[in-house]
Amino acid sequence: TTNQTNVAMGTKYDLWDNEVDLPNGTWSHGDENNTIPTVSVGANYEFSDHMSAYARINNGVLFENMDDVRCNISNGKNGCPNRTPLQTVRNVEGGFKIQNQWTYLDVSAYHKVFYGIAYQPTNIYDQDVGPASTYNATTTGVRVVGSVTPFATSSVQPLSTFKIEINGMYEHATYYGFIGCYLYDN
C-alpha cells in the first residue's frame, strides 16, 4: 500500500486544505498473522413464552486497524508502530428477560477482563516520552433495558402506543497489571 504525507494544497491562509493526506510515492508491505481461537458458548432457558434467563461465556480479539497493519504514517511518525501483545477480552454474562404486551424488561450482569492494552506515554506535542507498555483492565456491571406500555389494550391509538422506557447501566472498571513508572518534566 502507498504511504501518505500531509501536504499543504493551498496558501497558508487556506486553513481547510493545509494538511491533506496524499500518496507520497513510497510503499509499505505490511502483514499480520494473529492466530487465536475465539469461543462463544451460551444458553437460554424459557420459563414460559414470555420469560427466559440466559447466560453466555466468550472470548475475543481486538484486531489492529488497517493503518497499523500497513505501517502507514501514524500520528506524524513514519513506519510500523511498535508491536504489542495481542489484545484479548474474556466475557461472562447472565440475564433475565420478560416480555408481554404491557412490559419488556432485560436485566443482565457481566464481568469482562481485557488483556494486553497498549500504552505509550506522550507529551503535549505527541512525542514519545517513555517506553511502550501494556496493562489490563477489568469491568463488572449491570445493564437494565425496559419499557412499560400501560394502555396497551386501549382502543385509542395514541394511548395504546404510549410507552415509558428505561435504559440504565452501572459499571465498575479498574486498570491493573501496569508495570512501569515514568518520570517526565516539561
N, C-alpha and C positions, 0 to 999 in steps of 0.2 A: 504494500500500500504506500501511497505517497505521503511524505511528511508535509507539514504546513508551517507557515511563518506568518505572524501578524504583519500586515502591510498597510501603510497609510495611502489610501486611494485618492484622497483629495488634498486640499490645503490644510494647514494646521488649524484653520478656523472652521473646517467642516468636521464637527465632532461625531457625526453619525457614521463616518467611514474611515476613521483613523486607525482602527485595528481590525482589519478584515482578514480572516484566516484564508490563505490561498496556498495552493501547492507550490513548493519551493524547488522542485526538481530532484530532490533526494528521496530515497526509498527505504522502507523498513520491512524486514522479513521477520515477522513475529509468529510465534506458535504457542500453543497452550495444550497441556496434557494433564487434565485433572481426572483421576480415576478414584472414585469413592462411591460405594453403594449407598443409595438412599432407600429408606424403607418407610412405609406408612401403613399402620395397622389400626383399624377402627371397628367399633361395634355399636349397634343401635338396638335398644330393647324397647318395643312398643308395649305399653301398658294397656292402651286402647287405641282406637283410630285417631284420637285427638291428643295423646300424651305419650312421650317417649323420653328415655335417657340415653345418653351417648358418651363414648369415651374414645380417645384417639391418642396414639403414640407415633411420632415420626421424627425423622432427622432430615436435614437438608444441607445444601451447599450454596454459598454465595459465589457465583461466577464473576470473574473480572469483566469489566466493560470492554468494548472494542478498542478504545484508545489505549488501555493498558496492555492489551494483547498485541496490538500492532506497534507498540513502542513509539507512539507519536509524542509530540511536544505536550507536556503536561505541566500546567502552572508556570509556563515560561522556562521549563527545564527540558533539555533535549535528552533523548534516549529513553531506554526502558526504565520503568520505575523499579525500585528495589523489590525483589521477590519476598513475599511474606508467606507464612504458612497459610494454607487454605482455610478460609473462614467457614465454619460449620455451625449448625444450630440443632439442638435437640428440644423437642416439644412434647409435653404431656398435657392433655386437657380432657375435661369431662363436663357434661352439662345436662340440663333438663329442658324439655320443650313441651308447651301445651298450646293448643290452638283450637278454637271453635269460632262460631260466628260473632261472639262478643269480645273474645280475648285472644291475644297472641303474646306469649312470653317465652323468651330464650335466655336462660341464665347459665353461664359457663365459668369455670375456673381453670386457670392454666399456670404452667411453670415452664419457662423457656431458659435454656442455657446457650450462650453464644461463645464460641471458642475462636481464637486467632484473629481478633480485631486489630487491624494495623493502626499504628500511631506514629506520626512523625512530627516532633515539635518544630515550630517555625516562629520567626519573629514577625513584627508588623509589616515587614517587606516581603513576606512569604519566602524567606530564606531559611534553609535547614539550620538548626542550632544544636542539634544533638543527633545521636544515632537513632535509627528507626527501631521500633519495638512493637510488641503486641501485648494485648491484655484480653481478658474475658469479661463477660457480663452475665448477670442472671436477672430474671424478672418473674415475678409472681403477681397474678392479678385476677380480677373478677370482672366479667362483662355482662351487662343486662340490656336486652333489647326487647321492647314490648309495646303493645298498644291495647287500648280498650275502646270498643265501639258500643257505647251504652244504649244507643237507639237502633241497633242493627235490624230489628224486626219491625221498625216503623214503616208505615206505608208512605210517609212523607219523605221524598228523595233527599232533600238537604239534611234531614235528621238521620236518615239511615246511613248516610256516608260520613257523618261526623265522627271523628276519631281523635283520641288523645294518645300521643306516642311518647315513649320514654326510651332514651338511649344513654347509657352511662358506663363508665369504666373506672375501676380503681386499680392502680398498678404500683408495685413497689419494685424498683430496679436498683441494682448495685453493680459497680465495677469491681473486679478483683483480678489477681494474678499479674499485675503490672510489676515488672522488675526494672528498676532504674530510678535515678534521681538526676534531674538536670538543673545545673546552676546556670542562670542566664542574667547578664547585665545588659541593659540597653538605656 
